[in-house]
Amino acid sequence: MAKTSKDKLAEALEEIGDPALEPMIQQAREGYYSDYESPLPFPCVALVSDLMRAKQGRLAERAKMGEFDATKEEADAWAASEEGQATFREMLDTATGSENRRTSPRQ
């Protein structure tokens, strides 16, 4: 697999050379800002907010433009994962009303 989006972000942060960014670099490497690994509902919003708070407006603009968004390869890997498959099943069940049929008593 090519370089991941979280690695690209961590490298971009490291290139700035500011030791104060070390916590963000660590978070980036751990997937905190990743589209598919983050515990956050909107990791890009958090990333831009954190970058602006760190006075890294140029990097925030790059994030807004999608430079650190997940790649197709990352999306495909997530889709094939247990979490991805469970999410798709849940969405399908919700869309078709299957969850209601499964929990409803037989008539």
Sequence and secondary structure as in RCSB ss.txt:
>XXXX:A:sequence
MAKTSKDKLAEALEEIGDPALEPMIQQAREGYYSDYESPLPFPCVALVSDLMRAKQGRLAERAKMGEFDATKEEA
DAWAASEEGQATFREMLDTATGSENRRTSPRQ
>XXXX:A:secstr
    HHHHHHHHHHHH  GGGHHHHHHHHHTTT TTT SSS HHHHHHHHHHHTT HHHHHHHHTTTTS  HHHH
HHHHHSHHHHHHHHHHHHHHHTHHHHHHS   
